[in-house]
Amino acid sequence: MKKKQINQDTKDKDDIQPQNIPEKVVWWAIANTYFIWLVGGLYVVGAIMGWLLLLFLVIKILAQTKDTPVEEKISISWVIWLWVIGMIFMEIALIGGHVDYNLPTSLIIKSSIGWAKGWAALALYPLAGCLNIRPQLIYRAVCIVGFHTLLITPFLLLAPSLHLPQVLYVSPLRAIGGPGNEFFDVPFYEIDGSTGDLRWRLFTPWGPALGFVGNVNFMLALQEKNQKWRYLGLIGSVLMCFVCKSRMAQLCIVVIPLLTSVLSGMSRPRILIGMGFASYLGGIFSPSIIMAIDNFWEGFKAARAASTRVRMALKRIAIYRWHTEAPIWGHGVVEDGPHIVEYMPIGSHHTWAGVLFVKGIIGFIALAVPMAASFIYLLIKSMNKECPTAKVGLSIVMILFLYANGENLEILVYLYWPGLVVMGIGCQETPNSKYLQTKDTKNIEEAT
């Protein structure tokens, strides 16, 4: 009986298939990432998916009756409600900034459409975690993306030697509208404007964005139970982080797993003893540690000095103009910067500075509160071994925190949304979830 059950468990791990419409939609969108990219449809799919999943959620809520089993009823965590309220306040801040600067109604409508494709998605995808979507399905789909990355990358690495064009074509879907051509093109490689080095961005608009996706996918692939798919997913994710040549990506892929393990294990004696011992040694060797950190940070900035200079200047300009010109509602719209920042949009490359410049202190609070609450809530839940998805959700929140200092979260949400769905599942997870019921059934059958 035990051998039969083990064989069945192995078969189940190898064969993960969607079981309902939301799972089918999510599986299709993730597993076919590269095929959708070839037609330039990733931005369109990412913008629509969140609203489609919301429609599924509303239908399921309306279909509930008093006879609906408790485990089938939709309940939304208060943390997810904070994301919903926060992103609504983002729209309020957007309208407030437009009105404050007497911008035309047509521009308010255009900016609101942008909000629906970006900021709103930061609430829509965690909301999708309230649907009956298994995290294991997302883990496997992400591993398939990693496998496809391993297949396509050798050809892309050879593309410069074969003198192929940097960009093969721009999809006709660009006519739908979006931030720029880079969100709809199919590139082979690119040349870094500041260093002249080759770098690859695959299906993302720029190199560091690929590192962002690679880190999210790495933490998801790490949860895959099938060893073959886990290795393919992990190697593919690591490859993304290195071919993009992003400093943040390479730092993040080492730091986040370590931080997640330490923080989620703080209730365990071994971790607490280890942290106490590390704290003791840290106090003794603090001068050397501080010097090493300073040297690392200087080397980190010097690795791409021109890029660092532009990023820091954009941040300073955004914060100064927010503080002196529009502290409450912000400026409402993005503005191009001066020559010193190569005319890049003010507040770009930094979520917090960008939010302050465009949406003021209202927008800043609207993002900071749900992010901080999610971190604390998932940190507490992750200490419970019976809530494994909460630990994954915690790692996703920490990735968002780190990348908020180097990217604009809202503009890339169409790429890393699988991580937000898992974060939402983690917020909903309870010790009595279906995952645990399955595990307990397995233990009973083995005992039999």
Protein Blocks (a to p, Z undefined) as FASTA:
>chain_A
ZZmmmmmmmmmmmmccdfbfklmmmmmmmmmmmmmmmnopmmmmmmmmmmmmmmmmmmmm
mmpcfklcfklpccddfklmmmmmmmmmmmmmmmmmmmmnopafklmmmmmmmmmmmmmm
mmmmmmmmmpccdfklmmmmmmmmmmmmmmmmmmmmmmmmnopafblbdcfklmnopjbl
klmcccfbdcdfklopacdekjafbfklmmmmmmmmmmmmmmpmblklmmmmmmmmmmmm
mmnopaklmmmmmmmmmmmmmmmmmmpmklmmmmmmmmmmmmmmmmmmmmmmmmmmmmmm
mmmmmlmmmmmmmmmmmmmmmmmmmmmnonoiacdddfknoopaehihilklmmmmmnom
mlmmmmmmmmmmmmmmmmmmmmpmklmmlmmmmmmmmmmmmmmmmpcfklmmmmmmmmmm
mmmmmmmpcfkbmklmmmmmmmmmmmZZ
